[in-house]
């Protein structure tokens, strides 16, 4: 097993009366994409931060290939997994290539200089994410969608075993949403990676997830292949809205639409 959440309980303060993550257990295997959906405040982003070791649960454990993440150094974690979150300004004036090269610190030698292998790996990651044309442009001058592709390139340059993606397509147009998630799916197959993708796009979660996890109030409501997890009753209860599920005519995956009444 690549990653395992074991009965995770987390709250931001001991004074808090409610767990942000409440008894969450789930496994992620190499070679699969697990998409996570749920309403705002469900705990999805906190779960990824816990997986990456940035947040420490009060109870339970996260295991990477059977080893507790809590016992790993930051450098060791960076060699195993990469967290892709919303892109924001960087404090120093870096080009896109320099930004991606910073993701190689887990592989850096004793002197910390970028090697030819580091540069080659970083440029290959930019090519894979269709961002090579931005290599010499200042990162802070890129559009939000362009930045998100460079952020993913930085994650790939880490050469991780596990990708943790928090709303990776939030600022991208539809074509780049599809190309980015297609790339993630392709890499999980070719490199035997695992990937957890948090998204608000239910239909993207269905199309690209080998399994779909439904989260609400810090709990795992359901997890299974798209046909198992994305049912009318589960989704309507999750989002407190009347949703209709049918099958996409080409992919055969569940497709979700909203039931709009004549009163709207």
N, C-alpha and C positions, 0 to 999 in steps of 0.2 A: 504494500500500500504506500502510495506516495505521500499523501497528507491525510491526517485524521484529526477531527475535532472530537474530543471526549467530554461530554457533559459540561460544556463551557457555561460558566456564569460570570458576568461582568457588569459592574456599575462604576461610574466615574468617581463617585465619592462614597465613603462608608456611611455618610449621613443620608444618602439617597434611599428612598423607600422602595425603589423599583429597579430590577436588573435591566440593563440595556440588552444584554444577551442572557437568555433564561433557559439553561439546560439544553444547549445546542449540541447535537452530535451528527457528524456526517463524515463520509470518506470520499477522497478524490484519488482516482487511479491515473497512472501514467497513460498517455495516449487518448485522454478524453477531455472534453470541454463541459464544465458544469456551469450553467447560467443560473443566476439568482435574481429573482424578482420579488417585489413587495412594495407596499406603500412607503411614503416618507416616514422616517422614524422607526423603521422595522429593525434597524441594527445592522444593515448590510455592510456599510462602510466600516463600522466598528469591528465587524467580524473579520474583514480583510486585514485591518490593522493588528488584530490579535494573531492572525495567522503569520503575519510578518514579524511579530515580536515587538511591535511598537507599543502595544497595550498589553498589560498583564492581567489575565483573568483572576478573580478571587477564588474560583474553584474550577477544577477540570484541567485538562492539558491539551496542547496541540503537539502532535507528533509528526515529524518529517522523516519518512523512511524508518519509522520506529523509534526515532530519537526525539526527546523533548526539545522543542524550539526554545524554551525558557533557558536551557543550558548552553545555547550557542552564542558565539560572539556576533557582533554586527557584520563583521567581514565574512564570517562563515555563512550567515543567513543570506548575505548578498550573493554568495557563490551558488546558493541553492535555489533562491526564489527572487523574483522581481515584482515590485509593486508599481502599478501604473495608475496614477490618480489624475485629477483634473490639473491641466497645465496652468501655471501662473508665472508671473515675472520672476527672473532670477536676479539675485542681488548684484552680481558682477557682470560686466559686458562680455558675454561668451557668444561665439558663433554656434550654430547648430551642431557642427562637428565637435567642437570643444565640449558642448553640453553632453553629447553622446559618449565621448571619451571618458567623462567623469564617471560613467557607469561601469567602467572597467577596473575600479579600484580594488575589487576582490581578487583580480588577477595581476595586480601591479607588483613589480619587483621591489627589492629592498630600498632602492633609491626613489621609487615612485614616478619615474619618467615614463612617458608613453612610448611603447615599443612599436616597431613596424607591424607586429601582429595586432596590437591594440588599434592602430589606425586602420588596418585592413578590415578587421572585424567590425569596427564602427562604421566604416563606409559601406560595407556589405549590408549592415542593418539598415542604414539610410536608404539604400537601393531597394531592399525588401519592402520597406514601408512607403515607397514612392516619395521619398523626401530627399533624395540625393541632390536635387537642384537647390536645396536650402543650405547645403553644407557650410558655405562661407558667409551666409547671412546672419546678422545678429539675431539670437533667439528671441529677444524681447520685441523685435519688429515683425515677427511672424503673426499671422492671423491665428485665432484660437484653434481652428481646425488643423492648420499647418503645424502648430505647436504640438497638438495631440499625436500627430504622426511621428514627430521627432522624439517625443517622450516614449512612445512605443519602441522606436529604434534604440533608444538608450537601454530599455529593458532587455531587448534582444541581444544587445552588445554584452550584457552581463553573462550571457550563455547559461541561463538558469535551467533548472529542471521543472520549475513551476512558475507560471505567470498568474499574477493576481491583478485583475483589471477592474478598476472602479469607474464605471460610466465612461469607457474609452471612446464612445462614439457621440458623446453629448453635444459637442460643438462641430460635428462634421455633417456635411450634406449627405444625402442618401447614398450616392455612389461611393463615397469614401467610407460610410458606415459598412456597406456591404463588402468592399475590398479589404477593409481592416479586419473584420471578423472572419472573412474567408481566409486571410493570411494566418490568423490565430488558429483556425481549424486546421489548415494545411500544416503548420508547424507542429501541432500536437501529434499529427500522424507521422510526419517525416522524421522528427527528432524525438519522438516518444515522450513529449512533454505533457504535463498536466496544466490545465487552465481553469481558473474560476473567474467568471465574468459577471459583474453586477451591472444590471441595466434596467431602465424603466420601459424599454421597448419590448413588449411582450412577444410580438411576432418575430423580432430578431432573436430573442431568447429561444423561441421554438425552432427556428430554422437552423441555428448554429449550435445549440446545446445538445450534447449526447444525453445529458440528463438536465432537468430543470428543477431547481429548489425554490419553494415558496416560503417566504419569511413574513411573519407578522408579530409585532411586540416582542422581538428577540427570540422567537421560537420558530422551529422548523415545522411547518404545517404539512408539507408533502415533498417528496423528492423521488423522481423516477424519470423514465423517458418522456418526451413531450406528450405522447398520447395518454400516458398515465397521469401526469401532473397537471396538464392544462385542460381541465374539464369545466363545463359551465358552472357547476355548483361550487367547485373549489375557488375558481377565479372570482365569481360574483361575491362569495363570502370574504375573500381576501381584500378586494377593492371596494366593497360595499356599493356595487353598481351592477346593473343588469348587463351581463356580457354574453355574447353568443359565440360558440366555437364550432367551426366547420373545418374541413380539410382543404389545404391548398391544392389546386388542381394539378400543379406540376410536381411539387415536392412530396405531397401527401402528408405534410406536417400540419399540426393544428394551426388554424388561423383564427385570430380573435377580433371581433368587432363589437361595437357598442350598440345597444338597442336604444334607438332614439324614438321617443314617443311623439305623438302629434302635438303635445303640449309644449314642446321645446321650440 
